[in-house]
Amino acid sequence: MTGVQEIMPKKAKATMIETLMKNQPNTFRSIFQRKKSKNDEDSSPTDSPKSIPQLSPFANSVVARCSKILQISTEEMQQLFDSELPGVNKEPETYSRSLLEFCSYQTLYSMSKRPDYLSNKDFRRLAYDIMLAWECPGSESEPLPQETASCSNEEVEDKEEWSLFYSNSTNMAVQFDDKKTVGPEAFARIAPACTALADIITVHNLFDSLTSSSGRRLHYLVFDKYIRSLDKIIKATKNALHPSTGNLLLSEGEIVLEVDGTVPTQPVLQHIGISAWPGRLTLTSHALYFESLGVGLYDKAVRYDLEADTKQRIKPELTGPLGARLFDKAVMYKSTSVTEPVYLEFPEFKGSSRRDYWLDICLEILRAHKFIRKNNLNETQKSEVLARAVFGIFRIRAIREAFHVFSSHYRTVLTFNLAESLPGGDSILETLLSRLLMINIDGIQRDASGSPPAKQQRQSFPIFLLALSQLGFTLQKEIAYEGDAVLVGDIWAGETNPLEIVVRQSISDSGRAEAAQATVDQVKVEGIDTNLAVMKELLFPFLELVRHIQILASWEDTKKSTAFLLLFCYAIIRNWTRFIVPCILVFLAVLMLCRRQFGKSKPLEPFRITSPPNRNAVEQLLTLQEVITQVEALIQDGNIFLLKIRALLFAVLPQATDMVALLLVFAALVFAFLPFKYIVMLALVEAYTREMPYRKETSNKWIRRAREWWIRIPAAPVQLVKHDDNKKKKS
């Protein structure tokens, strides 16, 4: 009986597993079984490509797959590489990586000619495996785990198959298998080969956004999800021209990029003056459209042209009901084509990520058109620039919808926005312009090997425009290129593109600027008293110098004051004063160099400051009010001084005007006939000897008489005119 009892549960368990496998065949197949690809079934040992000795086993497997796609043997591909790129460094690691890039780029170019290549799982898997192989290309490289090579055959059919483990967090995928991940350099070299996936200018920021939660290592599931989302966005954009957008009256070549305000719970409010109205906002490659919501229907769209040169400005702004500035959730549009600024509000309960997203994509289109107008580009070059901006918006939409992260959480992946914010961004745009000016719209004919000639790879072609047209979008009516053309990207096998060089330099400068800014943020303190204490300590050497000069000028020690006066007068007479500033600068330079040479190992000690007593909020407000009152008093005194000068110039008090005129004539004669050094010396002696025992009483008397004379001078009249609001409304 005991044996029967042990057998029965086993049979029951087996029956349960069989039942689960019947009900969930895809899930259990992905866990317990390896699916054989068609290539494994069809290929035979005699047809398998020969391995290249310089490549690692995994790199050989990638090149073998490339040779099957291009229908070229691996030997021919290596011979073609050696003949077309003879100047490549022959170091083993460099040679193998350049050979891998050469084969991979041609394969990705060939596969990207298909309109639906983003939805092709073979393309996604191959692109990722190329990145893995790029990190260990040579035969002497550290081999990847054995599962990595076999992973190329374990395809993920749809989201349901891997949602068992990774439905909530892609970070779990990296923790589950952190060895099969890609680093930033491999991603930056391979991803831009496919124009839709990445731009060479923003590829590093794209990698940061994809790996924000995985320690700067890219897992295949994240990469796959990104491309799936990008494919979904592109297909949705192609189908955006429904009857619902028919009242926009789009011009030829205008592409709808984003629409918001269609959901009743998330409207877009347009504020003009004190009036506000909900509606639908649409961004295209040329303009912004707002359609006010009427009685169940949208009214005729108002077009805000982003292409025209109308001194347009787009910036974040506060808005609220009846023109109140309450909520930081709006975008302001201003140009000479509108009578007053237009505020587009994006209400949401928490944060302003929705507004920030729209601000980014609107600025990207606006800056792209500014770049076009500034450089006076022709039609094809203009379309290429817009296509670059369009792909950037596709990518930011894909990241936003796939991973629910927003532009405020990572650096922008929009090309022209990034060039505007990066240090040296103008150099990036200049390099981009030099490439645009060399654009050749003629197609590249493939030779029998399926690879374009190496010399023609250096020519510039509208790769973004051609890639956009192959995906089904039309920015330009006619594009003169052959249907069998190979789209040569911004990256070259075995070489570094000038655009890539300037981007790396700009990123390096940006890193140093961010590190410096971090130190600035650390030393910022709050409170007026605390900031004044910090400033007082920092200016302590100068304050001490001023204090010592004041002591000398007070003639408390007659010998020291006399010696200082005689020494300074002698220096002025001998023209030594011209060496004072150069000597100070040289002294500071020598001090800095000595500190650099002998203080390398010593960290900079923190600047110690005694903080003032803590004050509550009311005391700080009173202090702030006192400071504001003092500043206001200084401004008032300055205005009174200027008004009295105006009264003297216009002879409001004739006697005072006569006296000032005579003094000005005497001063003019002094400056005309007396050398300037003697004038400086006399001014110094007069100011320095005011506190001498022999001059103190007389000086005080003259200062008192001058002050009394100045008080008797009246100020010129001032009339305040109120602002005319009716005049503004009429205009």
Disulfide bonds with the S-S distance in Angstrom:
none
